[in-house]
């Protein structure tokens, strides 16, 4: 196993990604790009690919560069001082280029998010004002506006609810968090607050209660 592959696997383990295929799917990059990183061919990878991998691995982009540029560069006694200086200049140039690319991608991300939330941004201030003027305004008229915007955002980001609120299903401690009482894996519990997954990554565990505790909790 190469040093680059081992280092990449260590970073993946820290964020709960168990395979290179899962990393490819979560980051939205091809498996060939990941293979290049494992082979130490950092200079052959596109900037947007490196940025996506850094975000999924939850490390700064410069840290990703430092790690794999060092691993992919043979620092041997045969290198002349001039070659080392040239290498440092190329490294600095690449860092600057990546930082500029990061800013561009961040702006594009913000713009895309604003488009998804457009209806909420434009209509929510008016809805909130109407609610203040009329406290008796039924919530059922407000919920669809917020729900539709959130559904569009989650769909665009690949975020899925673990289960609908109120559903009953077997208890899974990896996906569920007990709010009250106790339950053994496989026993029926009820979803009180939904949790979310993004691909294979767990964002939030769903909060659940055992069925026998449901009536007691509702009376509180």
BAPA-793109 format. One record per residue (C-alpha): x, y, z; residue number from 1. Coordinates in steps of 0.1 Angstrom, whole numbers. Example, Ala and Ser with C-alpha at 12.3 -4.5 7.8 and 13.67 -1.06 7.14 Angstrom:
residues 2
VOZA  123  -45  78  1
VOZA  137  -11  71  2
END
This chain:
residues 220
VOZA  0  0  0  1
VOZA  15  34  -10  2
VOZA  20  62  15  3
VOZA  -6  83  -3  4
VOZA  -32  55  -1  5
VOZA  -26  49  36  6
VOZA  -28  86  44  7
VOZA  -61  90  24  8
VOZA  -76  60  42  9
VOZA  -67  75  76  10
VOZA  -84  108  66  11
VOZA  -115  88  54  12
VOZA  -117  69  87  13
VOZA  -118  102  106  14
VOZA  -150  112  89  15
VOZA  -166  77  87  16
VOZA  -161  69  50  17
VOZA  -153  33  46  18
VOZA  -144  29  9  19
VOZA  -130  48  -20  20
VOZA  -162  42  -39  21
VOZA  -181  59  -10  22
VOZA  -156  88  -11  23
VOZA  -162  92  -48  24
VOZA  -200  93  -44  25
VOZA  -200  116  -14  26
VOZA  -175  141  -29  27
VOZA  -191  139  -64  28
VOZA  -158  131  -81  29
VOZA  -148  102  -102  30
VOZA  -129  72  -89  31
VOZA  -102  79  -114  32
VOZA  -95  112  -97  33
VOZA  -92  95  -63  34
VOZA  -68  69  -79  35
VOZA  -46  97  -90  36
VOZA  -45  111  -55  37
VOZA  -36  76  -42  38
VOZA  -8  73  -68  39
VOZA  7  107  -57  40
VOZA  -3  124  -90  41
VOZA  -15  156  -73  42
VOZA  -3  178  -101  43
VOZA  -27  160  -126  44
VOZA  -58  168  -106  45
VOZA  -82  197  -112  46
VOZA  -86  223  -85  47
VOZA  -123  218  -81  48
VOZA  -118  181  -75  49
VOZA  -92  188  -47  50
VOZA  -116  213  -31  51
VOZA  -144  188  -31  52
VOZA  -122  162  -15  53
VOZA  -110  186  11  54
VOZA  -145  195  21  55
VOZA  -157  159  24  56
VOZA  -126  150  44  57
VOZA  -132  180  66  58
VOZA  -97  194  63  59
VOZA  -85  228  50  60
VOZA  -74  227  14  61
VOZA  -38  238  22  62
VOZA  -36  208  46  63
VOZA  -46  184  18  64
VOZA  -20  200  -4  65
VOZA  7  198  22  66
VOZA  0  162  29  67
VOZA  -2  148  -6  68
VOZA  23  172  -23  69
VOZA  49  160  2  70
VOZA  40  124  -3  71
VOZA  41  127  -41  72
VOZA  74  146  -43  73
VOZA  106  126  -40  74
VOZA  128  146  -18  75
VOZA  161  129  -25  76
VOZA  197  140  -21  77
VOZA  200  142  -59  78
VOZA  178  174  -60  79
VOZA  198  205  -65  80
VOZA  191  237  -46  81
VOZA  178  253  -78  82
VOZA  153  224  -82  83
VOZA  141  228  -46  84
VOZA  136  266  -51  85
VOZA  116  259  -83  86
VOZA  95  233  -65  87
VOZA  88  258  -37  88
VOZA  77  284  -63  89
VOZA  54  259  -80  90
VOZA  39  249  -47  91
VOZA  33  286  -38  92
VOZA  17  292  -73  93
VOZA  -5  262  -69  94
VOZA  -17  273  -34  95
VOZA  -26  308  -48  96
VOZA  -44  293  -77  97
VOZA  -64  269  -54  98
VOZA  -73  297  -31  99
VOZA  -87  318  -60  100
VOZA  -106  287  -72  101
VOZA  -120  282  -37  102
VOZA  -134  317  -37  103
VOZA  -150  312  -71  104
VOZA  -166  279  -60  105
VOZA  -178  295  -28  106
VOZA  -195  323  -47  107
VOZA  -211  298  -71  108
VOZA  -223  277  -41  109
VOZA  -238  307  -24  110
VOZA  -256  317  -57  111
VOZA  -270  282  -62  112
VOZA  -282  281  -26  113
VOZA  -299  315  -30  114
VOZA  -317  303  -61  115
VOZA  -330  273  -41  116
VOZA  -342  295  -13  117
VOZA  -355  322  -35  118
VOZA  -392  318  -27  119
VOZA  -385  317  10  120
VOZA  -363  348  9  121
VOZA  -388  368  -10  122
VOZA  -420  357  7  123
VOZA  -410  350  43  124
VOZA  -407  387  54  125
VOZA  -443  393  42  126
VOZA  -456  361  58  127
VOZA  -439  370  91  128
VOZA  -455  405  90  129
VOZA  -489  391  83  130
VOZA  -485  367  113  131
VOZA  -476  396  136  132
VOZA  -507  415  124  133
VOZA  -529  385  128  134
VOZA  -518  361  156  135
VOZA  -548  339  147  136
VOZA  -534  332  112  137
VOZA  -534  293  108  138
VOZA  -499  278  108  139
VOZA  -511  255  80  140
VOZA  -509  284  56  141
VOZA  -473  291  65  142
VOZA  -458  256  66  143
VOZA  -459  248  29  144
VOZA  -437  278  21  145
VOZA  -410  267  44  146
VOZA  -414  230  37  147
VOZA  -411  234  -1  148
VOZA  -379  255  2  149
VOZA  -363  230  26  150
VOZA  -372  201  4  151
VOZA  -356  217  -26  152
VOZA  -325  225  -7  153
VOZA  -322  189  8  154
VOZA  -328  174  -27  155
VOZA  -301  195  -42  156
VOZA  -276  186  -15  157
VOZA  -284  149  -15  158
VOZA  -298  150  21  159
VOZA  -325  125  30  160
VOZA  -346  122  62  161
VOZA  -341  89  81  162
VOZA  -378  85  86  163
VOZA  -410  107  88  164
VOZA  -421  121  121  165
VOZA  -446  98  138  166
VOZA  -434  66  120  167
VOZA  -428  35  140  168
VOZA  -398  13  131  169
VOZA  -372  -10  147  170
VOZA  -347  7  170  171
VOZA  -313  12  155  172
VOZA  -288  29  179  173
VOZA  -266  39  149  174
VOZA  -294  60  134  175
VOZA  -317  67  164  176
VOZA  -312  85  197  177
VOZA  -335  77  226  178
VOZA  -352  108  242  179
VOZA  -367  88  270  180
VOZA  -368  53  284  181
VOZA  -348  23  271  182
VOZA  -350  1  240  183
VOZA  -331  -28  227  184
VOZA  -320  -30  190  185
VOZA  -350  -42  170  186
VOZA  -377  -31  194  187
VOZA  -403  -7  180  188
VOZA  -398  30  186  189
VOZA  -415  61  173  190
VOZA  -399  90  155  191
VOZA  -404  123  173  192
VOZA  -377  144  155  193
VOZA  -364  132  122  194
VOZA  -327  127  115  195
VOZA  -308  132  83  196
VOZA  -283  113  60  197
VOZA  -262  127  32  198
VOZA  -252  98  11  199
VOZA  -236  73  35  200
VOZA  -228  101  60  201
VOZA  -249  105  91  202
VOZA  -257  141  98  203
VOZA  -281  139  127  204
VOZA  -296  109  144  205
VOZA  -334  107  146  206
VOZA  -347  113  181  207
VOZA  -371  85  191  208
VOZA  -391  71  220  209
VOZA  -402  36  229  210
VOZA  -438  29  219  211
VOZA  -447  22  255  212
VOZA  -434  56  266  213
VOZA  -452  76  239  214
VOZA  -484  84  259  215
VOZA  -463  94  290  216
VOZA  -441  118  270  217
VOZA  -471  134  253  218
VOZA  -487  142  287  219
VOZA  -456  162  298  220
END
